[in-house]
Amino acid sequence: MKALILAAGYATRLYPLTLTQPKPLLPVAGRPMIEYVLDNLAPVGGIDRVYVVTNAKFAGHFSRWSEDYRGRHPGYAFTVVNDGSTDDSNKLGAIGDLHLVLEREKVDDDLIVVAGDNLFNQPLVGFGETCRSRKAPVLGIYDVGSLDLARKYSNVQLDESGRILSFVEKPPQPSSTLAGIALYYYPRQVLPLIRQYVAEGNNPDQPGRLVQWMCQKTPFYTWQVPGLWYDIGSKETLEEANRIFSKS
């Protein structure tokens, strides 16, 4: 199994913090937030390589960080993939970056995809168990607790087995407080669908669009994230995460 960390954004809402440092390497409670992602992925087991896809501005930052992290965690093998973009005007988008890694690195294996600015406070072992038992694509979902907050994310409707019936990106009137988050499992057999999505000229940004498209073509299941989850998109959420994780 492989893991792909999406880390090619420019995080302009966090300027000036992210002018010289990529968002996933910003510290939360004294550690780069990407390390929380990796620590919580580790119990999934079976991951033999981690790809970090980033941009031309920050590829060096991630290469230096990964060398240091690998020195402290020798079990990890890293590949930093530079997508060649330099700012928001020429970025590939999250799905474009995913497709780039599949093609450039010739990935032919089960794949976990997670955004590098997703903070979890509990291991994702249950996610791995769900992926192995379903043998189908799986989306991480989280109960954001209010319909107002749900408007900021993607809204999912499920059947009794946890299969996605509908998926709507940033709905004006969400039907529930369950939101899809940037945590995905794509088993090897569905990777050609990702290539098809891109080949058909669909929108390469916002990774939820791929879920919305794919769940109409193949069974796509869900796993509810336990504990706390933060999507670090603003200085306020970064400050709150610092407070919470400093206590743990």
Backbone as numpy.savetxt, mean C-alpha at the origin, in Angstrom:
# Nx Ny Nz CAx CAy CAz Cx Cy Cz
6.81 -15.54 -2.24 5.97 -14.35 -2.24 6.85 -13.10 -2.24
6.38 -12.07 -2.94 7.08 -10.79 -2.98 6.20 -9.73 -2.31
6.85 -8.64 -1.88 6.12 -7.49 -1.35 6.57 -6.24 -2.10
5.63 -5.37 -2.36 5.92 -4.11 -3.05 5.44 -2.96 -2.19
6.35 -2.06 -1.86 6.02 -0.86 -1.10 5.89 0.31 -2.07
4.72 0.93 -2.10 4.49 2.09 -2.96 5.04 3.33 -2.25
6.04 3.96 -2.86 6.71 5.09 -2.18 7.19 6.13 -3.18
6.41 6.33 -4.25 6.86 7.24 -5.31 6.16 8.60 -5.29
5.31 8.84 -4.29 4.60 10.12 -4.23 5.49 11.25 -3.74
4.99 12.45 -3.90 5.77 13.65 -3.50 5.22 14.32 -2.25
4.05 13.89 -1.79 3.50 14.33 -0.49 3.55 15.84 -0.31
3.00 16.56 -1.29 3.09 18.03 -1.25 2.31 18.62 -0.07
1.31 17.88 0.44 0.55 18.39 1.59 1.39 18.43 2.86
2.52 17.74 2.83 3.39 17.73 4.02 4.60 18.66 3.87
4.63 19.45 2.79 5.73 20.43 2.66 5.74 21.33 3.88
6.90 21.76 4.39 8.25 21.55 3.85 8.92 20.24 4.30
8.22 19.42 5.12 8.84 18.20 5.65 9.30 17.27 4.53
8.54 17.24 3.45 8.83 16.28 2.38 9.53 16.90 1.17
10.05 18.10 1.35 10.84 18.71 0.26 12.17 17.98 0.08
12.73 17.51 1.18 14.05 16.88 1.13 14.05 15.45 1.67
12.88 14.95 2.02 12.78 13.59 2.60 11.47 12.96 2.13
11.49 11.73 1.60 10.24 11.09 1.20 9.37 10.78 2.41
8.06 10.85 2.22 7.13 10.66 3.34 7.35 9.35 4.09
7.54 8.20 3.41 7.70 6.96 4.18 8.95 6.91 5.07
9.89 7.83 4.83 11.09 7.87 5.68 10.99 8.93 6.78
9.86 9.64 6.85 9.67 10.57 7.95 9.53 9.78 9.25
10.10 10.29 10.35 10.05 9.52 11.60 8.69 9.60 12.28
8.27 8.46 12.81 7.12 8.38 13.71 7.63 7.71 14.97
7.54 8.41 16.08 8.08 7.91 17.35 9.54 7.47 17.18
10.30 8.25 16.40 11.73 8.02 16.28 12.17 7.04 15.22
11.22 6.45 14.48 11.58 5.47 13.44 10.90 5.83 12.13
11.55 5.60 10.99 10.89 5.85 9.71 9.60 5.03 9.61
8.54 5.65 9.12 7.24 4.95 9.12 7.27 3.68 8.27
8.10 3.63 7.24 8.18 2.43 6.41 8.63 1.21 7.23
9.36 1.44 8.31 9.83 0.31 9.12 8.68 -0.34 9.89
7.67 0.45 10.25 6.48 -0.14 10.88 5.77 -1.04 9.88
5.71 -0.60 8.62 5.09 -1.41 7.58 5.80 -2.76 7.47
7.12 -2.71 7.37 7.90 -3.94 7.21 7.82 -4.83 8.45
7.89 -4.23 9.62 7.81 -5.02 10.85 6.48 -5.78 10.94
5.40 -5.13 10.51 4.09 -5.77 10.59 3.84 -6.73 9.45
4.58 -6.60 8.36 4.51 -7.56 7.26 5.29 -8.84 7.56
6.36 -8.72 8.34 7.26 -9.85 8.58 6.53 -11.11 9.05
5.56 -11.02 10.00 4.89 -12.24 10.46 4.05 -12.94 9.40
3.78 -12.28 8.27 3.06 -12.95 7.18 3.85 -14.18 6.74
5.18 -14.06 6.72 6.05 -15.17 6.38 6.11 -15.43 4.88
7.23 -15.99 4.44 7.37 -16.39 3.05 7.74 -15.30 2.08
7.95 -14.07 2.56 8.32 -12.96 1.68 9.83 -13.01 1.46
10.25 -13.25 0.22 11.69 -13.40 -0.02 12.33 -12.18 -0.68
11.52 -11.22 -1.10 12.08 -9.97 -1.63 11.06 -8.85 -1.46
11.59 -7.67 -1.10 10.77 -6.46 -0.98 11.21 -5.47 -2.04
10.26 -5.05 -2.87 10.51 -3.98 -3.84 10.00 -2.67 -3.25
10.81 -1.64 -3.34 10.38 -0.29 -2.96 10.39 0.53 -4.24
9.22 0.95 -4.72 9.18 1.75 -5.93 9.06 3.22 -5.54
9.98 4.02 -6.05 10.05 5.42 -5.69 10.37 6.24 -6.94
10.74 7.50 -6.74 10.97 8.40 -7.86 12.45 8.78 -7.95
12.79 9.53 -9.00 14.19 9.90 -9.21 14.70 10.82 -8.11
13.82 11.60 -7.52 14.23 12.54 -6.47 14.68 11.82 -5.20
14.01 10.70 -4.88 14.25 10.06 -3.59 14.82 8.64 -3.68
15.18 8.18 -4.87 15.71 6.82 -4.99 16.95 6.62 -4.14
17.83 7.63 -4.10 19.04 7.53 -3.29 18.74 7.43 -1.81
17.71 8.16 -1.37 17.32 8.11 0.04 16.92 6.68 0.43
16.12 6.04 -0.42 15.66 4.69 -0.10 16.78 3.66 -0.22
17.70 3.88 -1.15 18.84 2.95 -1.26 19.69 3.00 0.00
19.96 4.20 0.50 20.77 4.33 1.72 20.01 3.74 2.92
18.71 4.05 3.01 17.94 3.51 4.13 17.91 1.98 4.07
17.68 1.40 2.88 17.55 -0.06 2.78 18.85 -0.77 3.15
19.98 -0.15 2.81 21.27 -0.74 3.21 21.38 -0.79 4.73
20.98 0.29 5.37 21.03 0.34 6.83 20.04 -0.65 7.44
18.82 -0.70 6.88 17.80 -1.60 7.43 18.21 -3.06 7.25
18.78 -3.37 6.10 19.21 -4.75 5.84 20.32 -5.15 6.79
21.17 -4.19 7.18 22.22 -4.49 8.15 21.66 -4.88 9.50
20.49 -4.30 9.83 19.84 -4.61 11.11 18.88 -5.80 10.99
18.43 -6.09 9.76 17.47 -7.18 9.52 17.98 -7.99 8.32
18.99 -8.83 8.54 19.65 -9.50 7.42 18.76 -10.45 6.62
17.58 -10.78 7.13 16.70 -11.68 6.40 16.02 -11.04 5.20
16.07 -9.71 5.11 15.37 -9.01 4.05 16.25 -8.80 2.82
15.70 -9.02 1.63 16.35 -8.68 0.37 15.55 -7.54 -0.26
16.23 -6.47 -0.62 15.55 -5.29 -1.14 15.95 -5.01 -2.58
15.00 -4.50 -3.35 15.27 -3.88 -4.64 14.57 -2.54 -4.65
15.32 -1.46 -4.81 14.74 -0.13 -4.95 14.56 0.15 -6.44
13.32 0.43 -6.84 13.00 0.67 -8.25 12.70 2.14 -8.45
13.48 2.79 -9.31 13.31 4.22 -9.62 12.39 4.34 -10.83
11.24 4.98 -10.63 10.29 5.09 -11.75 10.62 6.23 -12.71
11.67 7.00 -12.40 12.14 8.03 -13.32 11.40 9.35 -13.23
10.34 9.43 -12.44 9.60 10.69 -12.34 10.34 11.69 -11.47
10.04 12.97 -11.68 10.75 14.03 -10.94 9.81 14.93 -10.15
8.52 14.91 -10.48 7.53 15.69 -9.73 6.13 15.19 -10.11
5.11 15.84 -9.55 3.74 15.38 -9.79 3.33 15.45 -11.25
4.00 16.29 -12.03 3.58 16.47 -13.43 3.92 15.27 -14.31
4.93 14.48 -13.92 5.30 13.33 -14.77 5.31 12.01 -13.99
4.61 11.97 -12.86 4.56 10.73 -12.09 3.77 9.66 -12.84
4.04 8.41 -12.54 3.37 7.30 -13.22 2.04 6.94 -12.58
1.85 7.31 -11.32 0.67 6.88 -10.57 0.93 5.53 -9.92
0.17 5.21 -8.88 0.42 4.00 -8.10 0.28 2.73 -8.95
-0.75 2.67 -9.80 -0.94 1.48 -10.63 0.14 1.43 -11.72
0.51 2.60 -12.24 1.61 2.66 -13.19 2.91 2.17 -12.59
3.15 2.52 -11.33 4.36 2.06 -10.63 4.32 0.55 -10.40
3.15 0.04 -10.01 2.98 -1.40 -9.83 3.28 -2.14 -11.14
2.74 -1.65 -12.22 2.96 -2.27 -13.53 4.44 -2.20 -13.92
5.08 -1.07 -13.63 6.51 -0.91 -13.94 7.34 -1.98 -13.23
7.07 -2.21 -11.96 7.83 -3.21 -11.20 7.58 -4.60 -11.77
6.33 -4.92 -12.09 6.02 -6.23 -12.67 6.84 -6.47 -13.95
6.91 -5.44 -14.80 7.58 -5.59 -16.09 9.10 -5.54 -15.95
9.59 -4.53 -15.25 11.04 -4.34 -15.17 11.72 -5.46 -14.39
11.07 -5.89 -13.31 11.66 -6.92 -12.44 11.19 -8.32 -12.79
10.33 -8.41 -13.82 9.83 -9.73 -14.28 9.25 -10.54 -13.11
8.39 -9.89 -12.36 7.78 -10.53 -11.19 6.78 -11.60 -11.67
6.95 -12.80 -11.16 6.06 -13.91 -11.49 5.83 -14.71 -10.21
5.16 -14.08 -9.27 4.99 -14.66 -7.93 3.80 -13.98 -7.28
3.29 -14.57 -6.20 2.27 -13.90 -5.40 2.85 -12.59 -4.88
1.99 -11.56 -4.80 2.49 -10.22 -4.50 1.59 -9.51 -3.50
2.21 -9.01 -2.41 1.54 -8.09 -1.48 1.95 -6.68 -1.85
0.99 -5.79 -1.97 1.25 -4.39 -2.30 0.73 -3.53 -1.15
1.56 -2.63 -0.65 1.15 -1.78 0.46 1.78 -0.40 0.31
1.02 0.63 0.64 1.56 1.99 0.60 2.53 2.19 1.75
3.62 2.88 1.46 4.67 3.09 2.46 4.31 4.07 3.54
3.15 4.73 3.44 2.72 5.67 4.48 1.55 5.11 5.29
1.31 3.80 5.18 0.28 3.14 5.99 0.90 2.69 7.30
0.33 3.14 8.40 0.85 2.74 9.71 -0.13 1.78 10.38
0.37 0.63 10.76 -0.42 -0.36 11.51 0.22 -0.54 12.88
-0.59 -0.81 13.88 -0.01 -1.06 15.21 -0.11 -2.52 15.60
-0.58 -3.37 14.66 -0.63 -4.81 14.93 -0.09 -5.56 13.72
0.54 -6.71 13.95 1.08 -7.50 12.83 -0.02 -7.92 11.86
0.36 -8.09 10.61 -0.58 -8.44 9.54 -0.64 -9.94 9.30
-0.38 -10.72 10.34 -0.36 -12.18 10.18 -1.70 -12.70 9.67
-2.81 -12.12 10.13 -4.12 -12.55 9.68 -4.35 -12.26 8.20
-3.74 -11.21 7.71 -3.83 -10.91 6.29 -3.18 -12.02 5.48
-1.99 -12.44 5.92 -1.31 -13.53 5.23 -2.12 -14.82 5.25
-2.74 -15.11 6.38 -3.56 -16.33 6.48 -4.76 -16.27 5.53
-5.38 -15.10 5.45 -6.52 -14.93 4.55 -6.10 -15.09 3.10
-4.97 -14.48 2.74 -4.48 -14.58 1.36 -4.22 -16.03 0.98
-3.60 -16.78 1.88 -3.27 -18.18 1.57 -4.52 -19.04 1.48
-5.51 -18.76 2.30 -6.72 -19.59 2.28 -7.62 -19.24 1.10
-7.67 -17.96 0.73 -8.55 -17.55 -0.36 -7.98 -17.92 -1.73
-6.64 -17.80 -1.85 -6.00 -18.02 -3.15 -6.64 -17.16 -4.23
-6.97 -15.93 -3.84 -7.63 -14.96 -4.72 -7.18 -13.57 -4.24
-7.43 -12.53 -5.03 -7.05 -11.18 -4.58 -7.76 -10.82 -3.27
-7.03 -10.08 -2.42 -7.57 -9.67 -1.12 -7.26 -8.18 -0.91
-8.25 -7.46 -0.42 -8.12 -6.03 -0.09 -8.19 -5.85 1.41
-7.27 -5.06 1.98 -7.37 -4.68 3.38 -8.45 -3.63 3.54
-9.33 -3.82 4.53 -10.37 -2.83 4.81 -10.28 -2.42 6.28
-10.79 -1.25 6.56 -10.71 -0.71 7.94 -12.00 0.05 8.22
-12.51 -0.11 9.42 -13.70 0.63 9.83 -13.26 2.01 10.34
-13.51 3.04 9.53 -13.05 4.39 9.88 -13.97 5.05 10.90
-15.12 4.43 11.18 -15.93 4.87 12.31 -16.96 5.94 12.03
-16.91 6.59 10.89 -17.92 7.60 10.57 -18.10 7.71 9.07
-19.33 8.05 8.67 -19.62 8.21 7.24 -18.90 9.41 6.66
-18.69 10.45 7.48 -17.95 11.62 7.00 -16.53 11.24 6.60
-15.86 10.47 7.46 -14.50 10.02 7.15 -14.50 9.06 5.95
-15.54 8.24 5.84 -15.60 7.26 4.76 -15.60 7.94 3.39
-16.08 9.18 3.32 -16.09 9.90 2.04 -14.69 10.16 1.50
-13.70 10.13 2.38 -12.32 10.40 1.97 -11.63 9.18 1.38
-12.24 8.02 1.56 -11.59 6.77 1.16 -12.42 6.07 0.09
-12.29 4.78 0.02 -13.10 4.00 -0.91 -14.08 3.17 -0.10
-15.30 3.07 -0.60 -16.36 2.39 0.13 -16.60 1.01 -0.48
-16.69 0.00 0.38 -16.89 -1.36 -0.12 -18.18 -1.95 0.42
-18.86 -2.72 -0.42 -20.00 -3.53 0.01 -19.62 -4.99 -0.20
-19.92 -5.83 0.80 -19.46 -7.21 0.81 -20.63 -8.17 0.89
-20.40 -9.40 0.43 -21.37 -10.45 0.71 -20.99 -11.14 2.02
-21.73 -12.17 2.39 -21.49 -12.80 3.71 -20.14 -13.50 3.80
-19.52 -13.79 2.65 -18.20 -14.45 2.66 -17.04 -13.46 2.67
-17.35 -12.15 2.62 -16.30 -11.14 2.57 -15.86 -10.79 1.16
-16.56 -11.31 0.16 -16.24 -10.96 -1.24 -16.81 -9.59 -1.56
-16.06 -8.81 -2.35 -16.49 -7.47 -2.72 -17.62 -7.55 -3.73
-18.74 -6.90 -3.39 -19.86 -6.77 -4.32 -19.78 -5.46 -5.10
-19.36 -4.40 -4.41 -19.15 -3.12 -5.09 -18.05 -2.35 -4.40
-17.39 -1.52 -5.15 -16.26 -0.73 -4.66 -16.36 0.64 -5.32
-16.44 1.68 -4.50 -16.57 3.05 -5.03 -15.50 3.92 -4.41
-14.72 4.60 -5.26 -13.65 5.47 -4.79 -14.24 6.81 -4.34
-13.95 7.20 -3.09 -14.37 8.48 -2.51 -15.85 8.79 -2.79
-16.76 7.96 -2.26 -18.19 8.13 -2.56 -18.78 9.35 -1.86
-19.64 10.11 -2.53 -20.27 11.26 -1.86 -21.23 10.82 -0.76
-21.82 9.62 -0.92 -22.75 9.10 0.08 -22.41 7.65 0.38
-21.39 7.42 1.21 -20.98 6.04 1.51 -22.09 5.27 2.20
-22.13 3.97 1.90 -23.18 3.12 2.47 -22.76 2.49 3.79
-21.48 2.57 4.12 -21.00 2.03 5.39 -19.71 2.75 5.77
-19.20 2.41 6.94 -17.95 3.03 7.40 -16.74 2.17 7.08
-16.94 1.09 6.32 -15.82 0.24 5.92 -15.12 0.85 4.71
-13.83 1.09 4.84 -13.06 1.72 3.77 -11.96 0.79 3.28
-11.77 0.76 1.98 -10.64 0.04 1.41 -9.37 0.85 1.61
-8.30 0.19 2.01 -7.03 0.89 2.23 -5.97 0.31 1.29
-4.82 0.97 1.28 -3.75 0.58 0.34 -2.96 -0.62 0.86
-3.67 -1.75 0.98 -3.08 -3.04 1.35 -3.76 -4.09 0.48
-2.99 -4.71 -0.41 -3.56 -5.59 -1.42 -2.74 -6.87 -1.53
-3.44 -7.93 -1.91 -2.77 -9.18 -2.26 -3.21 -9.58 -3.66
-2.21 -9.77 -4.52 -2.48 -10.21 -5.89 -1.75 -11.54 -6.12
-2.49 -12.66 -6.10 -1.83 -13.94 -6.37 -1.31 -13.97 -7.81
-0.34 -14.82 -7.99 0.36 -14.90 -9.27 -0.58 -14.98 -10.47
-1.68 -15.74 -10.32 -2.53 -15.99 -11.49 -3.30 -14.76 -11.97
-3.39 -13.68 -11.12 -4.13 -12.49 -11.57 -3.21 -11.38 -12.06
-1.90 -11.58 -12.01 -0.98 -10.53 -12.48 -1.26 -10.13 -13.93
-1.65 -11.07 -14.83 -1.98 -10.63 -16.19 -3.13 -9.63 -16.24
-4.03 -9.66 -15.26 -5.12 -8.68 -15.23 -4.59 -7.27 -14.98
-3.53 -7.15 -14.19 -2.93 -5.83 -13.95 -2.36 -5.30 -15.26
-1.70 -6.18 -16.00 -1.16 -5.77 -17.30 -2.29 -5.38 -18.26
-3.39 -6.12 -18.20 -4.53 -5.81 -19.07 -5.13 -4.45 -18.71
-5.25 -4.17 -17.41 -5.79 -2.88 -16.95 -5.00 -1.73 -17.56
-3.68 -1.82 -17.49 -2.83 -0.76 -18.02 -2.89 -0.71 -19.54
-2.86 -1.88 -20.19 -2.88 -1.94 -21.66 -4.15 -1.32 -22.23
-5.25 -1.41 -21.48 -6.51 -0.84 -21.95 -6.58 0.67 -21.76
-5.55 1.27 -21.17 -5.51 2.72 -21.01 -6.30 3.26 -19.84
-6.57 2.41 -18.84 -7.28 2.87 -17.65 -6.41 3.79 -16.80
-7.06 4.54 -15.90 -6.36 5.51 -15.06 -5.28 4.81 -14.22
-4.00 5.25 -14.35 -2.91 4.56 -13.64 -2.69 5.04 -12.21
-3.48 6.02 -11.77 -3.31 6.54 -10.41 -4.41 5.96 -9.51
-4.26 6.16 -8.20 -5.21 5.69 -7.19 -5.39 4.17 -7.29
-4.66 3.41 -6.48 -4.66 1.96 -6.60 -6.02 1.30 -6.41
-6.96 2.01 -5.75 -8.30 1.46 -5.60 -9.02 1.29 -6.92
-8.65 2.07 -7.92 -9.30 1.93 -9.23 -9.07 0.54 -9.82
-7.90 -0.02 -9.54 -7.61 -1.37 -10.02 -8.52 -2.39 -9.34
-8.75 -2.21 -8.05 -9.67 -3.10 -7.31 -11.07 -2.99 -7.91
-11.52 -1.76 -8.13 -12.86 -1.52 -8.67 -13.04 -2.23 -10.01
-12.02 -2.20 -10.83 -12.05 -2.83 -12.15 -11.93 -4.35 -12.04
-10.99 -4.81 -11.20 -10.70 -6.25 -11.13 -11.80 -7.04 -10.45
-12.49 -6.43 -9.46 -13.50 -7.20 -8.73 -14.70 -7.55 -9.60
-14.80 -6.91 -10.77 -15.86 -7.25 -11.71 -15.46 -8.40 -12.64
-14.18 -8.79 -12.57 -13.67 -9.82 -13.47 -13.29 -11.11 -12.76
-13.04 -11.03 -11.45 -12.62 -12.20 -10.70 -13.01 -12.00 -9.24
-13.29 -13.07 -8.49 -13.61 -12.90 -7.06 -12.50 -12.16 -6.32
-12.89 -11.15 -5.55 -11.94 -10.30 -4.83 -12.45 -10.21 -3.40
-11.64 -10.66 -2.43 -12.07 -10.76 -1.05 -11.46 -9.65 -0.18
-11.82 -9.64 1.09 -11.37 -8.59 2.00 -10.87 -9.19 3.31
-10.07 -8.39 4.00 -9.61 -8.72 5.35 -9.63 -7.44 6.17
-10.29 -7.47 7.32 -10.42 -6.25 8.12 -9.21 -6.08 9.03
-8.57 -4.93 8.91 -7.37 -4.61 9.68 -7.74 -4.41 11.14
-7.08 -5.12 12.06 -7.37 -4.94 13.49 -6.56 -3.77 14.06
-6.92 -3.37 15.26 -6.13 -2.34 15.94 -6.25 -0.98 15.29
-5.14 -0.26 15.27 -5.12 1.09 14.72 -4.49 1.11 13.33
-5.00 1.99 12.50 -4.42 2.22 11.17 -4.44 3.71 10.90
-3.31 4.20 10.42 -3.21 5.61 10.03 -2.77 5.72 8.59
-3.45 6.59 7.86 -3.04 6.98 6.52 -2.42 8.36 6.68
-1.10 8.43 6.63 -0.42 9.69 6.93 -0.47 10.61 5.72
-1.50 11.47 5.70 -1.67 12.35 4.56 -1.55 13.83 4.90
-1.41 14.13 6.18 -1.35 15.54 6.60 -0.46 15.67 7.83
-0.09 16.90 8.14 0.71 17.14 9.34 -0.06 16.74 10.60
-1.39 16.90 10.55 -2.20 16.55 11.71 -2.16 15.04 11.99
-2.32 14.23 10.93 -2.29 12.78 11.16 -0.88 12.32 11.54
0.14 12.98 11.00 1.52 12.65 11.39 1.75 12.95 12.87
1.26 14.09 13.33 1.41 14.46 14.74 0.64 13.50 15.64
-0.57 13.11 15.21 -1.36 12.18 16.01 -0.68 10.82 16.08
-0.16 10.34 14.96 0.55 9.06 14.95 1.78 9.10 15.85
2.49 10.23 15.83 3.65 10.37 16.73 3.23 10.24 18.18
2.11 10.86 18.53 1.64 10.79 19.92 1.27 9.36 20.29
0.51 8.69 19.43 0.01 7.35 19.72 1.16 6.33 19.77
2.04 6.37 18.77 3.09 5.36 18.71 4.19 5.62 19.73
4.31 6.83 20.20 5.29 7.11 21.25 4.88 6.45 22.57
3.57 6.19 22.74 3.07 5.57 23.97 3.16 4.05 23.94
3.31 3.49 22.74 3.27 2.03 22.63 4.64 1.42 22.82
